[in-house]
Amino acid sequence: KVEFFSSDLKKRAQRSTVISLPKGGTGEVNEEHEVRQIETTSRKQNRPETTIRQEDIFKVPPGRSGPIRTVMTKGVAGIGKTVLTQKFTLDWAEDKTNQDIEFTFPFTFRELNVMKEKKFSLVELVHHFFTETKDGGICSFDQFQVVFIFDGLDECRLPLDFHNTEVLTDPTESTSVDVLLTNLIRGKLLPSARLWITTRPAAANQIPPQCVDMVTEVRGFNDPQKEEYFRKRFRHEEQTSRIISHIQTSRSLHSMCRIPVFCWITATVLEEKLKTREGGELPKTLTEMYVHFLVVQSKLKNVKYFGGAETDSDWSPETKKMLKSLGKLAYEQLQKGNLIFYESDLTECGIDIRAASVYSGVFTQIFREETGLYQDKVFCFVHLSVQEFLAALHVHLTFVKSGFNLMSEEKSWVPRVLSFLCRIFGQKLEPTRLYQRAVDVALQSPNGHLDLFLRFLMGLSLQTNQTLLRGLVTQTGSSSQTNQETAQYIKKKISENLSPEKSINLFHCLNELNDGSLVEEIQQSLRSGRLSTDELSPAQWSALVFILLSSEKDLDVFDLKKYSASEEALLKLLPVVKASNKALYVPINPSTSTESFSLACFLITFSCFVESSSD
C-alpha cells in the first residue's frame, strides 16, 4: 500500500460523517435547489433511518442478497462526500479497516476531465496516476481485491454514454477515458472490482440505475454535531452559547449549518463580530452572513498581504480588481452549471491563470487552486454558495456602476447602448427591472439552480447590506421604494400557482427583503383560529406552507385534516408532508373516493408514513 496523505487531509478525515441508507434509495434526480434539500432534511432529522459506517460501504445490508459491487453516495455540495472517501482510503492505508482489499485507487473527476483527449488502457490509467503499481510490475488486477473510488460525478465533463459506447473487456486495450469508465461502471471491464461513486443529487441520473447496487446519502451535521463543532471552535462557554442560540433563531442559518463549510463561514463571521464588539445585531439572513464574510476576508487580506492596518478601508484597488474578476467568473460559470474551472474557463472570463493563482493565494478562504496528480491546475470556490453569492454581487455591482442589466433578455448591444446613453444624459436606470427580470429567469430554471443566487440578489438590494459594502461601490443601487416594488412583484408571482418549491424560495426572497406581510397575515389568522382554508388564495396557501416549514417546532406528526379535507388543498401541503415523520389523514375508502385513495398512496410512496384517522 503506497499512498501519500497530507497532514491537512488526515485532520479533515478525522471528522465524523454519517452515511444514510434511504428507504427505497435509487439514483433518481431531485429537481430542487440543494439548499431546499438541506432545509427538508433538517426538518426530518429525527426520523428513524438506517445508517452505515464508511468502512462498511460494501457490506451487504440486512435484508439484501448478493454482493455489492457499485455504491453511489449522494450529497449536496460541501456536505462531506470527499472527506468520507479520504477517510475510507486513509483507514485502509493505515491497516485499520478493510484488510481484504489489496488496492484502493481514489480518482476524482477533476483529474479525469483533463484526460479527455488522451487514450489509455485501464492498466495504463492506473499506472499513470499510481506510478508505484507500474514500478512494482503489476500489469493485471484480475487476481486482486480492488476498489476504485470516483469522487465528484457532478463535476464530470467526459461524455459518459451507457447506451452507445462500445463494449470493452480487455484491461490492456487502449481507448478514451470515457469508454474505460463506462465499461468499468457497467461491469464489462474488470467485473471483480468494486466501485464507489460520489455525486451531488442532480447528477445521479448520469449512471443508469441498473449499474448501481446500492445508493447511500451523506446528510451532513445533525443538531448535536452542529453544537459540537461550535463548542470545539470556541472555548468560551458564554460566547459559544450565544452563537448557538443565535443560529437556532434563524431557520435558514440553522438548516445551512448541516453543511460543514457553512458552519466554518458562520463561525468566522460571528467570531469577528463578537471580537470587535461592533454594534448592531448579528447576521440573521444568508445575504447578511455572506456580506460580513466577504468583509472579514477582505480585511484579513489587506492586513496579511498588503501591510494595511485593521482600521484601513476594506476595499483596496487590488481587492476591487480581484472581486470583479472572481464575480464575473462566478456568474458566467454558474450559468453553465460549473463548480470547477480549468484554464480554458478562466481564459473565457478574461482571467490569466497566473492572476488566478494570485487570487487563490490572497483569497484563500474564498477561491482555491488545486493541483492533483496531473499538470493542469483546477480552481474552485470554497463552496457553491460562495460562488452564488459572488455571482449575485457581480450582477448587482455591474448594474450599479454601469446601469447594464446582466439578466436582460437582450444579449446584444441594445442594453449596453441604453445604459451608456443614460449615463451620458444623467438618467438613472430603474433597478426594479433588474430584480423583476432576475425573478423571471430564476423561475424559468428547471432545476432551481438560480434559487440561492436570487435570494442573494434580493438581499443585496437592501440599504443595510449596501452600507456594509460601501467603498466597494460608491453609490447605492436601490431604494426602499424599489424594495417595495420588487416585493409586490414577488407576491404577484406567488399568486400565479407556482410549484411549491418555487413559491417557498420566493418567500425566502421576501425574507431577504424584510417583507413578512403576507406571512404575518396568515399567522394572525392562525393565532386567532379564524383560518379558513376554503377561502385561501394561492398566495395565502403558499404562505401557510412556508409558515409551517419555518416553524421552530419539529413536524413529527402533521395532522392534515386540521387544514382541509379536499384533495386539491392537501396537494398544496405536500412540502409539509415531505418534512414530517407522520401524516394523519381522513379515513380512506377506495370504493367511495378514488381520488382520496390515490392521494394517500401517493403520499405513502412519496414521503412519509400516512395514518388514517377518524377523530
GUMAR-15917 format. One record per residue (C-alpha): z, x, y. Coordinates in steps of 0.1 Angstrom, whole numbers, plus 5000, padded with zeros to 4 digits. Layout:
REM residues N
ZXY
...
This chain:
REM residues 615
500050005000
498950155033
499449965064
500450055100
502949835118
503849905154
507549865164
506549565186
504849395156
507949455135
510149305162
507948995165
507748955128
511448905126
511148575143
511848275121
508748055117
508847725097
505747615078
505547245072
503647085043
502446755059
502246455035
498546405026
497646705046
493946765050
491546955072
490946665095
490446715132
492946595158
490946505189
494046515212
494746805236
497147045219
499846965245
499746595234
500046715198
503146915207
504646615225
504046395195
505546655171
508646685194
509346315190
509146335152
511246645146
513946465128
511546315102
512146455067
509346685057
508646945031
508847305043
507947635026
508647995034
505748225042
506348435011
505748124990
502548025007
500548054974
503147904951
502247564936
504547294953
506347034931
504046754920
500846964920
498947114892
496547404892
496647734911
496547764949
493547984959
492947894995
495547785020
494747675056
497647685081
497147485113
498947515146
498347485183
497747795204
500748035207
502847845181
503348155158
500448155133
499548525138
503248635137
503548435105
500748625088
502048955101
505548885087
503948805053
502049135053
505049335066
507349195040
504749265013
504149625025
507949695026
508249564989
510449274999
508248994986
505148914965
505149224944
502549074921
500049124949
498349464948
496249444980
496749245012
493849265036
494649105070
491549025091
491148855125
488048665135
488348855168
487549165148
484949005126
483048855155
481849195167
480349255133
477948955137
474749165138
475749405111
475349395073
477949475047
478849415011
482349275006
483449614993
481849795023
483649545047
486949625032
486249995033
485249975069
488449805080
490849965055
489550315050
492350405026
490650195000
487450405003
489350725003
491150614972
487750554955
488350174950
484950014947
485849694928
488649444934
488049214904
490849364884
493449344912
495549074927
494049054962
494948834992
492548805022
494048675054
491648545080
493548475113
492148255141
489248045127
489147875160
488048205176
485248245151
481748305167
480048355133
477648085121
479547965091
477247735072
478647595040
475647375032
472647605036
473947955031
472548145001
474848194971
476248544967
478348654938
477949034938
480649204959
478449514962
475449334977
474949375014
474449075037
475648935070
479348895076
479048515079
477348495045
480148705030
482848485044
481148165034
480748274998
484248414997
485748085010
483547874986
484848084957
481448214947
482448564957
485548724941
486948394929
490148564917
491148644953
493548434973
492748335009
494948245038
493148105068
494848015101
493347795128
494047575158
493747205147
490447135165
488547395143
490047295110
486847095100
484647415101
485647455065
484847175040
488047015026
486947084990
487147454998
490847435008
493547384981
496447325005
496947255042
500147365060
501247345096
503247555120
505147335144
507047585165
510647585176
512847285168
515747195192
518247435176
515747715177
514947655213
518647685222
518947995200
516148155219
517648095253
521148195242
519748525229
517748575261
520648505284
524148645277
525948455305
527148125289
527247925322
523648035331
522447965296
523947615295
522447535329
518947645318
519147445285
520447145303
517647165329
514947185302
516346885284
515946675316
512146715316
510346575286
507246785294
509147115296
511347035266
508246945245
506347265255
509347475245
508247425209
505747705218
507548045218
505448185246
506347885268
510047955261
509348305274
507548175305
510347935312
513048195308
511148435331
510848185359
514348035356
515948385353
514248495385
515148165403
518848195394
518948575400
517648555435
519748245443
516748085460
517347735475
515747425462
515547265428
514447435396
510847365385
510547025367
506846985362
504447215344
502547295376
505747395393
506647615364
503347795363
503147845401
506548005400
505448215370
502448345389
504648425420
507148615398
504348815381
502648895414
505949015429
506749235399
503149375401
503549465438
506849655432
505749825400
502149925407
501649935444
505050065456
505949755475
509349615482
510549285468
510549145503
506849215508
504148945506
503348855470
499648835477
498249175485
494449215488
494349375453
496249075439
493848825456
490849005442
492249015407
493248655407
489848545420
488148725391
490648615365
490448255378
486648255375
486848395340
489448135330
487447845344
484047945330
485348035296
487447715294
484247515300
482847695269
486047655249
486548035246
490148175245
489048535238
486448735258
484249025249
482349255273
479349015274
481648725286
483148945313
479749055325
478648695328
481548635351
480848945371
483749145359
483349505350
485049595317
486849885335
488149645360
489349415332
491249695317
492949755351
493749385354
495349385319
497349685328
498649535360
498949165350
500249255315
502148925312
499048715322
495948895309
495849125279
493449375264
493549415226
492049685205
491749645168
490049845141
486749815159
485549995191
484949685212
487649565234
488849205234
490549035263
492548715264
495148535285
498748535270
498348165263
495747885266
497947705291
497848015314
494048015312
494047635320
496347695350
494347975364
491147775359
492647485379
493847735406
490247875408
488847525413
491447455439
491047785458
487247765458
487347425474
489947515500
488247835510
484547725509
484547345505
482547385473
483447145446
483047325412
483546985395
480446835412
477746675391
475246865412
474847215397
472047315421
472047445456
472847105472
476647115472
476647475484
474447395514
476547085522
479747295522
478047565543
476947305569
480447155570
481947495578
479247565604
479947245623
483747255618
483746955594
486246945566
485146815532
487346545518
489346685489
489746335473
486246375460
487246695441
490146525424
488346205416
485446395401
487946615381
489446295367
486046165357
485046495340
488346515321
488046165308
484546235295
485746525273
485546405237
488446635226
490646625257
490147005263
490546955301
493646735300
496147005309
493647165334
493646825351
497446805352
497547145369
494847055394
496746745404
499946945408
498247205429
497246935454
500946885464
502147055496
505247185478
503247395454
500747495481
503647625501
504647855472
501147985472
501048045509
499448385515
497148345486
495248095507
495748055544
495147675546
496147385525
493647175507
495046825508
497446585525
499846315514
497146065521
494846255498
497546245471
497945865476
494245805473
494046025442
496945835426
495345505433
492145625417
494045735386
495745395384
492345225386
491145445357
494345355337
493444985341
490045035325
491245005289
491145375281
492245525248
496045555246
495745935246
493645945278
495945695296
499045895287
497546215302
496746025334
500445925336
501346285333
498946345362
500746085382
503946265374
502446585388
501646385420
505146255421
503945895418
506045695395
505445345410
503545205380
506245325356
509045205378
507544855379
507744825341
511144995340
512644735363
511244465341
512744635310
516144665327
516144305338
515044175304
512143995321
509344195304
506743955291
504144145270
501843835270
501243895308
500844265309
497644415323
496044715305
497644955331
501044795325
500644835287
499845195292
502945235314
505145075288
503745325261
504345615285
507945505292
508745465255
507245805247
509045975277
512445825268
515146085261
516145875231
514545975198
512345695183
513945695149
513345325144
510845135166
511144765164
507544645170
508444275172
510644335202
507544365223
504844145208
503643995175
499943995184
497744245166
496044345199
499344425215
500544625185
497444845185
498344935221
501645065209
500245295182
501145615201
504745505200
504445415163
503045765156
506045915173
508545705153
510145775119
510045405110
508445095125
509844745119
507144475118
507044095113
506643975077
503344045062
501543765044
498043875033
497043525023
497543385058
496943685080
494243925071
494544095105
498344145101
497844285066
495044525077
497144645107
500144715085
498044905060
496545105089
500045185103
501345295069
498245525064
498145655099
501645745110
504845625095
506845415072
506445045081
509244805070
508844425072
511544235090
512043865095
515043895118
